Structure formats: C-alpha cells, structure tokens
Amino acid sequence: MSTTTHDIPQGHVDFVGAGPGDPELLTLKAMRAFEMADVVMHDRLISDEILALAGKTARLVDVGKAGFGPSWKQSDIDALLVETALTGARVVRLKSGDPTVFGRLDEEIEAVEAAGVTWRIVPGLTAASAAVAGIGQSLTRRGRNSSVRFLTGHDMKGFADHDWAALARSGEVAAIYMGKKSARFVQGRLIMHGADRATPVTLVENASRPDQRVLATTLDKLPTDLAAAEMDGPALTLYGLAPRDAAQALTQLNKEFA
C-alpha cells in the first residue's frame, strides 16, 4: 500500500534515490524525507556528504551490498526494514542513483507491503545521466540511436547475459552498471557477435563527484586500459560513446565550482 500524502505516517518506509553522489543533485522531495526520517538505511555507495544531510536525530544504518564481495543478504535487509518500520519508525531506505534502476526495489517493497507497512518511492538521478553529462554527451541522438539500453554487468548468477547481437550493431548505445569486473566478458561477447573493435567505450568513475575520472577507450582496448587505470570507485560504462573534446575542461570547471 503505497502513499503519496505529504503527512507521512509513523511506521512508514520511503525508498529514496540519493542520486550519483553530488548532494546538490538530491531532489527536494528526497530532502524532505531525510528531514522526517527516524532511521536511514543506506547503501555502501552513498557519499558522506549526502549522509551528513540526514536529520540530526536520525539513526544511520549501513546495509551495503558489494558485487562479488561481503554483503548484507537481501533477506536480512528486507527483515530489518519490516522490523524497524513496525516499531513505528519513519524509515528512509536510501539507494544510490535511482531506486528503480538495478536497486532490488521490488523485493523490498514486497516485504514491507506484506507486513502492512505503508511506503512510497522518491526517484533520484540515475548514474547514467550523471556519467553522460560528465563527458558532455547525450544518451540518444537523432540519426545515431533512437534507444539506449541500461544493462547490469552481473546478476545473482554471475556475469549477466544480454542480446549481444543487437547491441553489436553500429550506432548502439548502452549504459552498463557494475561493469568493471565484467569488462572482459562484455568485450568478448560483443566481438563474438560482430561488434567493431574500434567502437568507443567510456568509463566514468565517481560520476558527478569532485574526484570524477573519465577513461576514454575502445572495445578492443577496454580490459587493458581499465586495468591500467586502477579504478577503485563506482564506475559506469558508456558503450558507444566517447567524450567530447571539451570534456576534460568541463570536468575541471566542475571541480573548481564544487
């Protein structure tokens, strides 16, 4: 039972998108949810600057999940959400980017709904939007691509499979989330299905943050250049897009005004 009322009841969960990391990209609705929260259950990738905006009395709980690493079990997160809300607390379940994009949102909604807890979704800016803005490009362009794919590099079973034949066609664009560890797998699948080895690929690490880094490469050089770059922050892979010539200057300007 979702709610859209401004008077949020006790014992309620807001699923809030924290955006890509820049606190200025938070929505006003997200900020209002923050101000009313008794408990904020947040993901691993939420920046400290955003967590600092939570209400002074709010309790912060890290329920981070890491791909191929130590993580909270999803069932444990679901149980904690329900248990906390049933005490009468107003809970913000804070997710990086937008909660509706690779955020395991459905599982958590189903858990709180089954317990009779009210909920609502507060969307946020997804990482793909911030990353493509950081290289001065657009996800779609007339005459090039009329669609864009949002893909995950891995799922519960390991590296994720997709329609590689369709993606390998000239002019296709994809935003690949959690794609660093699967870079060689993605490269192999695309080349096997006929993709041009010279197709541009851009990785944006820490999109929208002061320490944002941009790696411009090609499908052919992707795994090699990625390994050499030693990216240890969250990175989004933009397949089929290269930075504009002014992207470096744009990144520097953003840092100066951060």
C-alpha positions in Angstrom: 0.0 0.0 0.0 1.9 3.0 -1.3 1.3 6.5 -0.1 1.7 9.9 -1.8 0.5 12.0 1.0 2.6 14.9 2.4 1.8 13.8 6.0 3.9 10.7 6.3 2.6 8.3 9.0 4.6 6.6 11.7 5.8 3.1 10.7 6.5 4.0 7.1 9.2 3.4 4.5 10.4 5.9 1.9 12.5 4.3 -0.9 14.7 7.3 -1.8 17.1 7.8 -4.6 20.3 9.5 -3.4 21.5 10.3 -6.9 25.1 9.7 -8.1 26.8 11.4 -5.2 26.7 15.2 -5.6 24.4 16.4 -2.8 23.2 19.3 -5.0 21.6 16.7 -7.3 19.2 15.5 -4.5 15.6 16.3 -5.1 13.6 18.5 -2.7 11.3 15.5 -2.0 14.3 13.4 -1.0 15.5 16.2 1.3 12.0 16.3 3.0 12.1 12.6 3.5 15.5 12.9 5.1 14.3 15.6 7.5 11.4 13.4 8.7 13.4 10.2 9.0 14.0 8.4 12.3 16.2 5.8 10.6 18.2 5.9 7.4 19.2 2.5 6.0 21.7 3.3 3.3 23.7 1.5 0.6 27.5 1.3 0.5 28.0 3.8 -2.3 26.2 6.7 -0.6 28.6 9.6 -0.2 29.4 11.0 3.2 28.2 14.5 2.0 24.7 13.1 1.4 24.6 11.1 4.7 25.5 14.3 6.5 22.2 15.9 5.4 20.1 13.4 7.4 18.2 14.8 10.3 20.3 15.3 13.5 18.3 12.6 15.4 18.2 10.1 12.5 20.0 6.8 13.1 22.2 5.7 10.2 22.4 2.0 9.3 24.8 0.8 6.7 23.2 -2.2 4.8 25.6 -2.1 1.9 25.9 -4.8 -0.7 29.1 -5.2 -2.8 29.3 -7.2 -6.0 31.5 -10.3 -5.6 32.3 -9.2 -2.0 31.0 -9.3 1.5 27.4 -8.0 1.7 24.2 -8.0 3.6 21.9 -10.7 2.5 18.8 -9.3 0.7 16.5 -11.3 3.0 18.2 -9.7 6.1 17.7 -6.2 4.7 14.0 -7.0 4.0 13.6 -8.2 7.5 15.3 -5.2 9.1 13.1 -2.8 7.1 10.0 -4.5 8.3 11.2 -4.8 11.9 12.2 -1.2 12.1 9.0 0.2 10.5 6.8 -1.9 12.8 8.3 -0.2 15.8 6.6 3.0 14.4 9.8 4.5 12.9 9.8 6.6 9.8 12.4 4.8 7.7 14.3 6.1 4.6 15.8 3.3 2.6 18.4 5.3 0.8 19.7 3.9 -2.5 22.4 5.2 -4.8 21.2 6.7 -8.0 17.5 5.9 -8.7 15.9 3.1 -6.6 14.1 1.8 -9.7 17.3 1.1 -11.7 19.1 -2.1 -10.5 18.1 -1.3 -6.9 16.4 -4.5 -5.8 13.4 -2.3 -5.2 10.7 -4.8 -5.9 11.9 -7.3 -3.3 11.9 -4.7 -0.5 8.5 -3.3 -1.5 7.0 -6.8 -1.4 8.5 -7.4 2.1 7.1 -4.2 3.6 3.8 -4.4 1.8 3.3 -8.0 3.1 3.8 -6.7 6.6 1.2 -4.0 6.1 3.7 -1.1 6.2 3.0 2.0 4.0 5.7 3.0 1.5 6.4 5.4 -1.3 9.2 5.8 -4.0 11.1 9.0 -4.2 13.0 8.8 -7.5 16.6 10.1 -7.9 19.0 10.9 -10.7 20.5 7.7 -12.0 24.2 7.2 -12.6 23.9 7.0 -16.4 22.5 10.6 -16.6 25.3 12.0 -14.4 28.0 10.0 -16.3 26.9 11.1 -19.7 26.7 14.7 -18.6 30.2 14.4 -17.3 31.5 13.6 -20.8 29.4 16.3 -22.5 27.3 13.8 -24.4 23.7 12.7 -24.8 22.4 9.1 -24.4 20.3 9.5 -27.6 20.9 11.4 -30.8 18.8 11.7 -33.9 20.3 9.7 -36.7 22.5 7.7 -34.4 20.4 5.8 -31.9 16.7 6.1 -31.0 17.0 3.9 -28.0 19.5 3.2 -25.2 20.0 0.1 -23.1 20.5 0.1 -19.4 22.4 -3.1 -18.6 24.0 -4.7 -15.5 27.4 -6.3 -15.7 26.5 -9.1 -13.3 23.5 -10.5 -11.7 22.8 -13.1 -9.0 24.2 -15.9 -11.2 27.4 -14.1 -12.2 28.2 -12.2 -15.3 24.9 -11.2 -16.9 23.9 -12.2 -20.5 22.1 -9.9 -22.9 21.1 -9.5 -26.5 24.7 -9.1 -27.7 23.8 -9.4 -31.4 21.5 -6.4 -31.2 24.0 -4.4 -29.1 26.8 -5.2 -31.5 25.1 -3.3 -34.3 26.6 0.0 -35.4 25.4 3.1 -33.5 24.0 1.3 -30.5 24.5 2.9 -27.1 24.4 1.2 -23.6 24.9 2.3 -20.0 26.5 -0.6 -18.2 26.1 -0.6 -14.4 28.5 -2.7 -12.3 30.6 -3.4 -15.4 34.2 -3.2 -14.2 34.6 -6.8 -13.3 32.7 -8.0 -16.3 34.6 -5.8 -18.8 36.5 -8.7 -20.5 33.3 -10.8 -20.6 31.3 -8.0 -22.2 34.1 -7.3 -24.7 34.3 -11.0 -25.7 30.6 -11.3 -26.2 30.3 -8.2 -28.3 33.2 -9.0 -30.5 32.0 -12.6 -31.0 28.7 -11.1 -32.3 30.4 -8.8 -34.8 30.9 -5.5 -32.9 33.5 -3.2 -34.3 36.6 -3.3 -32.2 37.0 0.4 -32.6 33.6 1.2 -31.0 34.2 3.9 -28.4 33.8 3.0 -24.7 34.0 5.5 -21.9 34.1 4.7 -18.2 33.1 7.4 -15.7 34.3 6.8 -12.1 32.6 8.7 -9.3 30.2 10.5 -11.7 29.2 14.0 -10.5 31.7 14.0 -7.6 34.8 16.2 -7.2 37.0 13.2 -7.8 35.3 12.1 -11.0 37.6 10.4 -13.5 36.9 9.7 -17.2 38.6 6.9 -19.1 38.1 7.0 -22.9 39.0 3.8 -24.7 37.7 1.4 -27.4 36.1 -2.0 -27.2 39.4 -3.5 -28.4 41.4 -1.9 -25.6 38.7 -1.9 -22.8 40.1 -4.6 -20.4 43.7 -3.5 -20.8 43.1 0.2 -20.3 40.7 -0.4 -17.4 43.3 -2.5 -15.6 45.9 0.2 -16.1 43.6 2.9 -14.8 43.2 1.1 -11.4 39.7 2.5 -10.8 38.6 1.6 -7.3 35.4 3.8 -7.1 32.0 3.1 -8.5 32.1 3.4 -12.3 29.6 3.4 -15.1 30.5 2.1 -18.6 29.1 4.0 -21.6 29.3 1.8 -24.6 29.2 3.5 -28.0 30.0 7.0 -26.6 33.3 9.0 -26.5 33.8 12.2 -24.5 33.6 15.5 -26.4 36.9 17.2 -26.9 35.9 19.7 -24.2 35.1 17.0 -21.6 38.4 17.4 -19.7 37.9 21.2 -19.4 34.3 20.6 -18.4 35.4 18.2 -15.6 38.0 20.7 -14.4 35.4 23.5 -14.3 33.0 21.4 -12.3 35.8 20.7 -9.8 36.5 24.4 -9.4 32.9 25.2 -8.6 32.3 22.1 -6.4 
